[in-house]
Amino acid sequence: MFESLGEKFDSLLRKLQGQGRITERNIEEALRDVRLALLEADVNVAVVREFVDAVKRDALGEEVLRSLTPEQHFIKLVHRELVRALGGAPATLELGGSPPTVVMLVGLNGSGKTTTTAKLGRYLRDERGRTPYLASVDVYRPAAMEQLETLARQLGVPVHPGSDGEPTARARDAVAAARAAGADTVLLDTAGRQTVDDELMRELEALVTAVRPSQVLLVADAMTGQDAVATAQGFAGRLPVTGVVLTKIEGDARGGAALSLRTVTGKPIVFVGTGEKLDALEAFHPDRIASRILGMGDVLSLIERAEKAYDRAAAEDVAKKLRRNEFTLEDFRDQLRTVKKMGSVADLIGMIPGVKKLLKGADLSGAEAELKRVEAIIDSMTRQERRNAHILNASRRKRIASGSGTSVAEVNRLIKQFTQTKKVLKKLGSGPMMQGFPGLPDRRRSPWQ
């Protein structure tokens, strides 16, 4: 996420570090680099111009010009403008009024509306304590209703049954059914098109009139860059859009849509979709995103992910096992699975201040595959072997290697690393999320080489 833009800013700040004092000349040079970095990130031209002008105005102030630490002042100014461009304070989803509150999701085909509807249902239930009711009024896309029903069953959330009928009639029926079921929030998944057209807008306007939603969320694909911004302008011009859900942001290395949306449309980004799983929906925090772009980490988001992934009682049980030297490969596999729930290795590393720069140039692309390989090796063991690594003799290791599609050398290396890691963790008296996880790639070479 925003990887290429972050690299550009990192290069720029390294240039400023070599300057003894900030001057109009090196500010002008730095701003040329900033302008180029933002344009290459597919940020709207008007947004780039406003961004650069604001930084320049503040950077040429007397206090900054006298500074002996130009890069520190400059990064502070750039961070502030990034936060402003991304929306300033986090936007909240207001769900007041008499229940059931209606939230309508709109957007083009392929933006991820149906999946986002289910994700939002899980978020409102688990994070906000709401009782959501899902309903699809997409009567055009084949199996749209069936898809939402399948996702709702996975979540254990009530969903309006699919049937024929005109969209506004289905929407009214869904609100009535939600009220009868005691649900306090109705999430309406609407139809889309390949492009913004008048027919689609008239249908969505009729839905707004019929059910009077308190929130109209536009679901936009971050990967489409400025097309997502143009789409947002098209929808906001006809509908009372209250906010944006930016999907597929984990694959958006440039970040142009996120940095342009608020300034161009005036609509805040409320949520971001960070993956395909139904729990991969996060509230959007402009200050945290700005910090990550500038390589300053995002500890708060890392903590929040850890709190969601880790069960306190289970963590305490692991700590006790470590103190008693009872931590097994079975426990270790469970911890690996918990860490995987928090996100990709590269994403987590990006949240730790300074680590991304420290590991600059390290190849983390194979980290996920290495973790899967470690898990496959442990899964190929019997329960007795996972609980007592001491019984893993040569014949057992050969069988495990065959069953996991690895080599005996790789099995030996895992067991050796696990034994060493367990000793370190016991000395530190800490939980399982410490350095030395077997399977994480060494920055100099793969542990499987």
C-alpha positions as CSV (number, residue, x, y, z in Angstrom):
1,M,0.0,0.0,0.0
2,F,1.5,3.4,-1.2
3,E,4.8,1.6,-1.5
4,S,6.1,3.5,-4.6
5,L,5.1,6.9,-3.1
6,G,6.8,6.0,0.2
7,E,10.0,5.1,-1.6
8,K,9.9,8.5,-3.4
9,F,9.5,10.4,-0.2
10,D,12.2,8.3,1.5
11,S,14.7,9.2,-1.3
12,L,13.7,12.9,-1.1
13,L,14.3,13.0,2.6
14,R,17.7,11.4,2.3
15,K,18.7,14.2,-0.1
16,L,17.7,16.8,2.5
17,Q,19.7,15.1,5.2
18,G,22.9,16.1,3.5
19,Q,22.0,19.8,3.6
20,G,23.4,21.9,6.4
21,R,20.6,24.4,6.4
22,I,17.3,24.7,4.7
23,T,17.2,27.4,1.9
24,E,14.8,28.6,-0.7
25,R,17.0,26.7,-3.3
26,N,16.9,23.3,-1.7
27,I,13.2,23.7,-0.8
28,E,12.5,24.4,-4.5
29,E,14.5,21.3,-5.5
30,A,12.7,19.2,-2.9
31,L,9.3,20.4,-4.0
32,R,10.0,19.5,-7.6
33,D,10.7,16.0,-6.4
34,V,7.5,16.1,-4.3
35,R,5.4,17.3,-7.3
36,L,6.9,14.5,-9.5
37,A,6.3,11.8,-6.9
38,L,2.7,12.8,-6.5
39,L,2.0,12.9,-10.2
40,E,3.7,9.5,-10.7
41,A,1.4,8.3,-7.9
42,D,-1.6,9.3,-10.1
43,V,-2.7,12.1,-7.7
44,N,-5.1,14.6,-9.3
45,V,-3.2,17.6,-10.8
46,A,-5.2,20.2,-8.9
47,V,-4.5,18.3,-5.6
48,V,-0.8,18.2,-6.4
49,R,-0.7,21.9,-7.1
50,E,-2.5,22.7,-3.8
51,F,-0.3,20.3,-1.9
52,V,3.0,21.7,-3.1
53,D,1.9,25.3,-2.7
54,A,0.9,24.7,0.9
55,V,4.2,23.0,1.8
56,K,6.2,25.7,0.0
57,R,4.3,28.5,1.9
58,D,5.0,26.9,5.3
59,A,8.6,25.7,4.4
60,L,9.7,29.3,3.6
61,G,8.7,30.6,7.0
62,E,11.4,32.2,9.1
63,E,11.5,29.4,11.7
64,V,12.1,26.7,9.1
65,L,14.7,28.7,7.2
66,R,16.8,29.1,10.4
67,S,16.6,25.4,11.2
68,L,19.6,23.2,11.3
69,T,17.5,20.1,10.7
70,P,15.8,20.7,7.4
71,E,14.6,17.2,6.8
72,Q,12.8,17.1,10.2
73,H,11.0,20.3,9.5
74,F,10.2,19.3,5.9
75,I,8.9,15.9,6.9
76,K,6.7,17.5,9.5
77,L,5.2,19.9,6.9
78,V,4.7,17.1,4.3
79,H,3.1,14.9,6.9
80,R,0.7,17.6,7.9
81,E,-0.3,18.2,4.2
82,L,-0.7,14.4,3.6
83,V,-3.1,14.2,6.6
84,R,-5.0,17.2,5.2
85,A,-5.2,15.7,1.7
86,L,-6.4,12.4,3.1
87,G,-9.2,14.0,5.0
88,G,-7.8,15.3,8.3
89,A,-9.7,13.7,11.2
90,P,-11.1,10.2,10.8
91,A,-14.6,10.1,9.5
92,T,-17.2,8.2,11.6
93,L,-20.2,6.3,10.4
94,E,-23.2,8.0,12.0
95,L,-26.0,5.6,12.6
96,G,-28.5,7.7,14.7
97,G,-32.2,7.9,14.2
98,S,-35.0,5.5,14.8
99,P,-34.1,1.9,13.9
100,P,-33.7,0.3,11.5
101,T,-31.1,2.7,10.1
102,V,-30.5,2.2,6.4
103,V,-27.0,2.2,4.9
104,M,-27.0,2.1,1.1
105,L,-23.9,0.9,-0.8
106,V,-23.5,2.1,-4.4
107,G,-20.8,1.8,-7.0
108,L,-19.7,0.4,-10.3
109,N,-19.6,-3.3,-11.2
110,G,-16.4,-4.9,-10.0
111,S,-15.7,-2.4,-7.2
112,G,-16.6,-5.0,-4.5
113,K,-20.0,-3.8,-3.3
114,T,-21.4,-7.2,-2.3
115,T,-18.3,-8.3,-0.4
116,T,-18.0,-4.9,1.2
117,T,-21.7,-5.2,2.3
118,A,-20.9,-8.4,4.1
119,K,-17.6,-7.0,5.6
120,L,-19.5,-3.9,6.8
121,G,-22.1,-6.2,8.4
122,R,-19.4,-8.1,10.3
123,Y,-17.7,-4.8,11.3
124,L,-21.0,-3.2,12.7
125,R,-21.8,-6.4,14.6
126,D,-18.3,-7.0,16.1
127,E,-16.9,-3.5,16.4
128,R,-20.0,-1.4,17.0
129,G,-22.4,-3.8,18.7
130,R,-25.1,-3.4,16.0
131,T,-27.5,-6.0,14.7
132,P,-27.2,-5.8,11.0
133,Y,-29.6,-7.1,8.3
134,L,-28.3,-7.6,4.8
135,A,-30.3,-7.2,1.7
136,S,-29.5,-7.2,-2.1
137,V,-31.6,-5.1,-4.5
138,D,-29.4,-6.0,-7.4
139,V,-31.9,-7.7,-9.7
140,Y,-29.6,-7.6,-12.8
141,R,-26.3,-9.3,-12.0
142,P,-26.6,-13.1,-12.1
143,A,-26.4,-14.7,-8.6
144,A,-25.9,-11.3,-6.9
145,M,-28.5,-12.2,-4.2
146,E,-27.1,-15.7,-3.8
147,Q,-23.6,-14.3,-3.3
148,L,-24.8,-12.1,-0.5
149,E,-26.7,-14.9,1.1
150,T,-23.6,-17.1,1.0
151,L,-21.5,-14.4,2.7
152,A,-24.2,-13.7,5.3
153,R,-24.3,-17.4,6.2
154,Q,-20.6,-17.5,6.7
155,L,-20.9,-14.6,9.1
156,G,-24.1,-15.8,10.8
157,V,-25.8,-12.5,9.9
158,P,-29.5,-12.4,8.8
159,V,-30.1,-11.7,5.1
160,H,-33.2,-10.8,3.1
161,P,-34.2,-13.8,1.0
162,G,-33.7,-13.5,-2.8
163,S,-36.8,-13.1,-4.9
164,D,-38.1,-11.4,-8.1
165,G,-39.3,-7.9,-7.9
166,E,-38.5,-4.3,-8.5
167,P,-35.6,-2.8,-6.6
168,T,-37.5,-0.2,-4.6
169,A,-40.2,-2.8,-3.6
170,R,-37.4,-5.2,-2.4
171,A,-35.8,-2.4,-0.5
172,R,-39.0,-1.5,1.3
173,D,-39.7,-5.2,2.1
174,A,-36.1,-5.6,3.5
175,V,-36.6,-2.6,5.8
176,A,-39.9,-4.0,7.1
177,A,-38.4,-7.4,7.5
178,A,-35.4,-6.0,9.5
179,R,-37.8,-4.1,11.8
180,A,-39.8,-7.2,12.4
181,A,-36.6,-9.2,13.1
182,G,-35.4,-6.5,15.6
183,A,-32.4,-5.5,13.5
184,D,-31.2,-1.9,14.0
185,T,-29.2,-1.5,10.7
186,V,-30.1,-2.5,7.1
187,L,-27.3,-2.7,4.6
188,L,-28.5,-2.4,1.0
189,D,-26.3,-3.8,-1.7
190,T,-27.4,-2.1,-4.9
191,A,-26.9,-2.7,-8.6
192,G,-24.0,-1.3,-10.6
193,R,-23.0,-0.7,-14.1
194,Q,-19.7,-0.6,-16.1
195,T,-19.9,3.2,-16.1
196,V,-22.0,5.9,-14.5
197,D,-25.1,6.2,-16.6
198,D,-28.4,8.0,-16.3
199,E,-30.5,4.8,-16.0
200,L,-28.5,3.6,-13.0
201,M,-28.6,7.1,-11.3
202,R,-32.4,7.2,-11.7
203,E,-32.8,3.8,-10.1
204,L,-30.5,4.8,-7.2
205,E,-32.4,8.1,-6.7
206,A,-35.6,6.2,-6.5
207,L,-34.1,3.9,-3.8
208,V,-33.0,6.9,-1.8
209,T,-36.5,8.4,-2.0
210,A,-38.1,5.0,-1.1
211,V,-36.0,4.1,2.0
212,R,-34.3,7.4,3.0
213,P,-30.9,6.0,4.0
214,S,-29.0,7.8,6.7
215,Q,-25.8,6.9,4.9
216,V,-25.0,6.4,1.2
217,L,-21.5,4.9,0.9
218,L,-19.7,4.8,-2.4
219,V,-17.6,1.7,-2.9
220,A,-14.7,2.5,-5.2
221,D,-11.7,0.4,-6.4
222,A,-8.4,2.0,-5.3
223,M,-6.6,0.2,-8.1
224,T,-8.4,2.3,-10.8
225,G,-6.7,5.5,-9.5
226,Q,-8.1,8.7,-11.0
227,D,-11.0,6.7,-12.5
228,A,-12.1,6.1,-8.9
229,V,-12.1,9.8,-8.3
230,A,-14.1,10.5,-11.5
231,T,-16.6,7.8,-10.5
232,A,-17.0,9.4,-7.1
233,Q,-17.7,12.7,-8.7
234,G,-20.3,11.1,-10.9
235,F,-22.2,9.5,-8.0
236,A,-21.9,12.5,-5.7
237,G,-23.3,14.7,-8.3
238,R,-26.6,12.8,-8.3
239,L,-26.8,11.1,-4.9
240,P,-26.4,12.2,-1.3
241,V,-23.1,10.3,-0.9
242,T,-21.9,10.6,2.7
243,G,-18.6,8.7,2.4
244,V,-16.4,6.4,0.4
245,V,-15.2,2.8,1.0
246,L,-12.0,2.4,-0.9
247,T,-11.5,-1.3,-1.7
248,K,-8.4,-3.3,-2.8
249,I,-6.1,-0.7,-1.2
250,E,-3.6,-3.4,-0.2
251,G,-2.8,-3.7,-3.9
252,D,-2.6,0.1,-4.6
253,A,1.2,0.9,-4.6
254,R,0.6,4.4,-5.8
255,G,-2.2,5.8,-3.7
256,G,-3.5,8.4,-6.1
257,A,-7.2,7.7,-5.4
258,A,-6.8,8.0,-1.6
259,L,-4.9,11.2,-1.9
260,S,-7.3,12.8,-4.4
261,L,-10.7,11.7,-3.3
262,R,-11.4,14.0,-0.3
263,T,-10.0,17.2,-2.0
264,V,-11.8,16.6,-5.3
265,T,-15.1,15.3,-4.1
266,G,-15.4,16.6,-0.6
267,K,-16.4,13.2,0.5
268,P,-14.4,11.4,3.3
269,I,-12.9,8.0,3.0
270,V,-14.7,6.1,5.9
271,F,-13.4,2.6,5.4
272,V,-10.7,0.8,3.4
273,G,-10.8,-2.8,2.2
274,T,-7.5,-4.4,2.9
275,G,-8.0,-8.0,1.6
276,E,-10.4,-10.6,0.4
277,K,-11.3,-12.0,3.8
278,L,-14.5,-10.8,5.5
279,D,-12.6,-9.2,8.4
280,A,-10.4,-7.2,6.0
281,L,-12.2,-3.9,6.5
282,E,-10.7,-1.1,8.5
283,A,-11.7,2.4,9.6
284,F,-9.6,4.9,7.6
285,H,-7.2,7.0,9.7
286,P,-5.5,9.8,7.6
287,D,-2.8,10.5,10.2
288,R,-1.8,6.8,10.3
289,I,-1.7,6.4,6.5
290,A,0.4,9.6,6.2
291,S,2.9,8.2,8.8
292,R,3.2,4.9,6.9
293,I,3.8,6.7,3.6
294,L,6.7,8.6,5.2
295,G,8.1,5.5,6.7
296,M,7.2,6.5,10.3
297,G,5.2,3.3,11.0
298,D,1.7,2.9,12.3
299,V,1.9,1.4,15.8
300,L,-1.7,2.1,16.7
301,S,-3.0,0.0,13.8
302,L,-0.5,-2.7,14.7
303,I,-1.8,-2.8,18.3
304,E,-5.4,-2.9,17.2
305,R,-4.7,-5.8,14.9
306,A,-2.9,-7.7,17.6
307,E,-5.8,-7.0,20.0
308,K,-8.3,-8.5,17.5
309,A,-6.1,-11.5,16.7
310,Y,-5.0,-12.4,20.1
311,D,-7.2,-13.9,22.8
312,R,-5.9,-12.6,26.2
313,A,-6.5,-16.0,28.0
314,A,-4.8,-17.9,25.3
315,A,-1.8,-15.5,25.3
316,E,-1.5,-15.9,29.1
317,D,-1.6,-19.7,28.7
318,V,1.2,-19.5,26.1
319,A,3.3,-17.3,28.5
320,K,2.9,-19.9,31.2
321,K,4.0,-22.7,28.9
322,L,7.1,-20.7,27.9
323,R,8.0,-20.2,31.6
324,R,7.5,-23.9,32.2
325,N,9.4,-24.9,29.0
326,E,6.2,-26.6,27.8
327,F,5.8,-24.6,24.6
328,T,5.4,-27.1,21.7
329,L,5.4,-27.1,18.0
330,E,1.6,-27.3,18.2
331,D,1.5,-24.1,20.2
332,F,3.9,-22.5,17.8
333,R,1.7,-23.4,14.8
334,D,-1.3,-21.8,16.5
335,Q,0.8,-18.6,17.0
336,L,1.8,-18.6,13.4
337,R,-1.9,-18.8,12.4
338,T,-2.7,-16.0,14.7
339,V,0.0,-13.8,13.3
340,K,-1.3,-14.5,9.7
341,K,-4.7,-13.2,10.7
342,M,-3.0,-9.8,11.4
343,G,-2.0,-9.4,7.7
344,S,1.0,-10.0,5.5
345,V,4.5,-9.9,6.8
346,A,5.4,-7.0,4.6
347,D,2.4,-5.0,5.8
348,L,3.1,-5.7,9.5
349,I,6.8,-4.7,9.0
350,G,5.6,-1.4,7.5
351,M,3.7,-0.6,10.7
352,I,6.8,-0.7,12.9
353,P,8.6,2.6,13.0
354,G,12.1,2.4,11.4
355,V,12.0,-1.3,10.5
356,K,11.0,-0.7,6.9
357,K,14.1,1.5,6.4
358,L,16.3,-0.9,8.3
359,L,15.2,-3.7,6.0
360,K,15.3,-1.6,2.8
361,G,16.4,-3.9,0.0
362,A,15.4,-7.1,1.8
363,D,13.2,-9.4,-0.3
364,L,10.0,-10.1,1.7
365,S,8.1,-11.4,-1.3
366,G,8.6,-15.0,-0.2
367,A,7.7,-14.5,3.4
368,E,4.1,-15.7,3.1
369,A,5.2,-18.8,1.2
370,E,7.8,-19.6,3.8
371,L,5.2,-19.3,6.6
372,K,3.0,-21.7,4.7
373,R,5.9,-24.1,4.3
374,V,6.6,-24.1,8.0
375,E,2.9,-24.7,8.8
376,A,2.9,-27.6,6.3
377,I,5.8,-29.2,8.0
378,I,4.2,-29.0,11.4
379,D,0.8,-30.2,10.0
380,S,2.6,-33.3,8.6
381,M,3.6,-34.4,12.1
382,T,1.5,-36.5,14.4
383,R,0.0,-34.9,17.5
384,Q,2.5,-36.7,19.6
385,E,5.4,-35.4,17.5
386,R,4.1,-31.8,17.6
387,R,3.9,-32.0,21.4
388,N,7.2,-33.7,21.9
389,A,9.9,-32.7,19.3
390,H,12.5,-34.9,21.1
391,I,11.0,-38.0,19.5
392,L,11.6,-36.8,16.0
393,N,14.2,-39.3,14.8
394,A,15.6,-39.7,11.3
395,S,12.8,-41.9,10.0
396,R,10.1,-39.6,11.4
397,R,11.8,-36.6,9.8
398,K,12.0,-38.3,6.5
399,R,8.2,-39.1,6.6
400,I,7.4,-35.5,7.6
401,A,9.5,-34.1,4.7
402,S,7.7,-36.4,2.3
403,G,4.2,-35.5,3.6
404,S,4.9,-31.7,3.5
405,G,6.6,-31.6,0.1
406,T,9.9,-30.4,1.7
407,S,13.3,-31.9,2.3
408,V,14.7,-33.5,5.4
409,A,17.2,-30.6,5.6
410,E,14.3,-28.1,5.8
411,V,12.6,-30.2,8.6
412,N,15.9,-30.3,10.5
413,R,16.3,-26.5,10.1
414,L,12.8,-25.8,11.4
415,I,13.3,-28.0,14.5
416,K,16.6,-26.4,15.2
417,Q,15.2,-22.9,14.8
418,F,12.2,-23.8,17.0
419,T,14.5,-25.1,19.8
420,Q,16.6,-21.9,19.7
421,T,13.6,-19.6,19.6
422,K,12.0,-21.3,22.5
423,K,15.2,-20.8,24.6
424,V,15.2,-17.1,23.7
425,L,11.6,-16.6,24.5
426,K,11.9,-18.3,27.8
427,K,14.8,-16.0,28.7
428,L,12.9,-12.9,27.7
429,G,9.8,-14.1,29.5
430,S,7.8,-12.7,26.6
431,G,5.0,-13.8,24.4
432,P,5.3,-15.5,21.1
433,M,5.5,-12.4,18.9
434,M,9.2,-12.0,19.2
435,Q,12.1,-12.1,16.8
436,G,13.3,-15.5,15.7
437,F,10.1,-16.9,14.2
438,P,11.2,-19.9,12.2
439,G,10.2,-19.4,8.6
440,L,10.6,-15.6,8.4
441,P,13.2,-14.9,5.7
442,D,16.6,-13.6,6.7
443,R,17.3,-10.3,5.0
444,R,20.5,-11.7,3.6
445,R,19.2,-15.1,2.4
446,S,16.2,-17.4,2.6
447,P,16.3,-19.7,5.6
448,W,15.6,-22.5,3.2
449,Q,18.8,-22.0,1.2
